[in-house]
């Protein structure tokens, strides 16, 4: 129980590392929370700061959840506690203690977890996302197409109920975090993405 609690805290603290905020501050002296869509994530860094800065942020965010699970396993935690460490890494990214719980959406961190736990299924999901990209440049649609397929693919190839429900829980968590606020419905979100696409600033 003590070890489980430790890896959960480690996962949350790893996820709380505000990579987007740090990179934007170091490179351009910009508070990423005050520019663009004001999201503390790699996509906003790509749009507002630059390609290499966005790529750096993306790689760090991808690593958070995977590293949390790797550390938990290395410390000898059970598989359930290890998966919990990955989940709290996503929660830490979304609600980082270092930024007064104002973080990103958690998509990249979740993808990093899927790359570790189900690399084949995530690879197929990337293909699905690429197809979605050619159909539409709408970022929410692209991510949704990839994420929705992950639990189905894990069930088909791994036949693991635990991983299937775990991936589904992660996706639901990210989806709830990404829902538009009352001030901006789905129509407004789609309109925003279309404006970004027309100006050549899509993800």
C-alpha positions in Angstrom: 0.0 0.0 0.0 2.8 2.4 0.9 4.7 1.6 -2.3 1.5 2.1 -4.3 0.9 5.5 -2.7 4.5 6.5 -3.5 4.2 5.6 -7.2 0.9 7.4 -7.5 2.5 10.6 -6.1 5.5 10.1 -8.4 3.2 9.8 -11.4 1.3 12.9 -10.4 4.4 15.0 -9.9 5.9 13.8 -13.2 2.7 14.8 -15.0 2.7 18.1 -13.2 6.0 19.2 -14.8 4.7 22.1 -17.0 6.8 21.5 -20.0 4.8 23.8 -22.3 5.1 26.6 -19.8 8.8 26.0 -19.2 9.7 25.8 -22.9 7.7 28.9 -23.8 9.3 30.9 -21.0 12.9 29.8 -21.7 12.6 30.2 -25.5 10.5 33.3 -25.9 9.8 34.6 -22.4 6.1 34.0 -23.1 3.5 32.7 -20.6 1.8 30.1 -22.7 -1.3 30.5 -20.6 -1.8 34.0 -22.0 -1.4 33.4 -25.7 -3.3 31.5 -28.5 -5.9 29.1 -27.1 -4.2 29.6 -23.6 -3.8 25.9 -23.2 -0.7 24.5 -21.5 0.0 21.9 -24.1 2.3 21.1 -27.0 -0.2 22.1 -29.7 -0.4 25.7 -28.4 3.4 25.8 -28.2 3.6 24.7 -31.9 1.2 27.4 -32.9 2.5 30.3 -30.8 6.2 29.6 -30.1 7.7 27.5 -32.8 8.1 24.0 -34.4 11.1 22.9 -32.4 9.8 24.2 -29.2 6.5 22.4 -29.8 8.3 19.2 -30.7 10.3 19.4 -27.5 7.2 19.9 -25.5 5.4 17.1 -27.2 8.3 14.6 -26.5 8.3 15.5 -22.8 4.6 15.2 -22.5 4.6 11.8 -24.3 7.3 10.6 -21.9 5.5 11.6 -18.7 3.0 8.8 -18.4 5.3 6.1 -19.8 8.1 7.1 -17.4 5.7 7.1 -14.5 4.7 3.5 -15.3 8.3 2.5 -16.0 9.4 3.8 -12.6 6.5 2.1 -10.8 7.4 -1.2 -12.4 11.1 -0.7 -11.6 10.2 -0.1 -7.9 8.3 -3.4 -7.8 4.7 -2.0 -7.7 1.9 -4.2 -8.9 0.5 -3.8 -12.4 -2.6 -2.0 -11.1 -0.6 0.5 -9.1 1.7 1.0 -12.1 -1.3 1.7 -14.3 -2.5 4.1 -11.6 0.8 5.9 -11.7 0.2 6.5 -15.5 -3.3 7.7 -14.9 -2.2 10.2 -12.2 0.5 11.4 -14.6 -2.3 12.4 -17.0 -4.1 14.0 -14.1 -1.0 15.9 -13.1 -0.6 17.2 -16.7 -4.2 18.4 -16.6 -4.1 19.8 -13.1 -0.5 20.5 -12.3 0.3 21.6 -8.7 3.1 23.8 -10.1 0.6 26.0 -12.1 -2.2 26.1 -9.6 -3.9 23.2 -11.2 -4.3 24.9 -14.6 -2.8 22.6 -17.2 -3.4 21.0 -20.6 -5.7 18.3 -21.9 -3.6 15.2 -21.4 -3.7 13.8 -24.9 0.0 13.5 -25.5 0.6 12.0 -22.1 -2.0 9.4 -22.7 -0.6 8.6 -26.1 2.8 8.0 -24.4 1.1 5.5 -22.1 -0.5 3.7 -25.0 2.8 3.6 -26.8 4.3 1.8 -23.8 1.4 -0.5 -23.0 0.0 -1.2 -26.5 2.5 -0.1 -29.2 1.0 -2.1 -32.0 -2.5 -0.8 -31.3 -1.3 2.8 -31.0 0.6 2.4 -34.3 -2.7 1.4 -36.0 -4.4 4.3 -34.2 -1.8 6.6 -35.8 -2.7 5.3 -39.2 -6.4 6.0 -38.5 -5.4 9.5 -37.3 -3.5 10.1 -40.5 -6.5 9.1 -42.6 -8.6 11.5 -40.5 -6.1 14.2 -41.1 -6.5 13.9 -44.9 -10.3 13.9 -44.5 -10.3 16.9 -42.3 -7.8 19.1 -40.5 -10.0 19.4 -37.5 -7.9 18.6 -34.5 -10.6 17.3 -32.2 -11.9 15.0 -34.9 -8.4 13.6 -35.6 -7.7 12.9 -31.9 -11.2 11.4 -31.4 -10.7 9.1 -34.4 -7.5 7.7 -33.0 -8.5 7.5 -29.3 -11.9 5.8 -30.0 -10.1 3.0 -31.8 -7.5 2.3 -29.1 -9.8 0.3 -26.6 -11.3 -1.6 -29.5 -7.9 -2.5 -30.9 -6.6 -3.5 -27.5 -9.6 -5.8 -27.0 -9.2 -7.3 -30.5 -5.4 -8.0 -30.3 -4.6 -8.3 -26.6 -7.9 -9.7 -25.2 -7.1 -7.8 -22.0 -10.1 -6.6 -20.1 -7.9 -4.6 -17.7 -6.1 -2.7 -20.5 -9.3 -2.2 -22.4 -11.1 -0.6 -19.5 -8.0 1.3 -18.5 -7.6 2.8 -22.0 -11.3 3.6 -22.0 -11.1 5.3 -18.6 -8.2 7.4 -19.8 -10.1 8.5 -23.0 -13.2 9.4 -21.0 -11.1 11.4 -18.6 -9.4 13.3 -21.4 -12.7 13.8 -23.2 -14.3 15.3 -20.1 -11.4 17.6 -19.7 -11.6 18.7 -23.3 -15.3 19.5 -23.3 -16.2 23.1 -24.3 -17.2 25.3 -21.4 -20.7 26.8 -21.2 -19.3 29.9 -22.9 -18.2 28.0 -26.0 -20.3 25.2 -27.3 -19.2 22.5 -29.8 -20.1 24.8 -32.7 -17.7 27.5 -31.4 -14.9 24.9 -30.9 -15.3 23.7 -34.5 -15.4 27.3 -35.8 -12.1 28.0 -33.9 -10.4 25.0 -35.4 -11.6 26.0 -38.9 -10.2 29.5 -38.5 -6.8 28.0 -37.4 -6.8 25.7 -40.4 -7.5 28.5 -42.9 -4.6 30.5 -41.5 -2.2 27.5 -41.8 -1.8 27.0 -38.0 -3.3 23.6 -37.6 -1.7 20.9 -35.5 
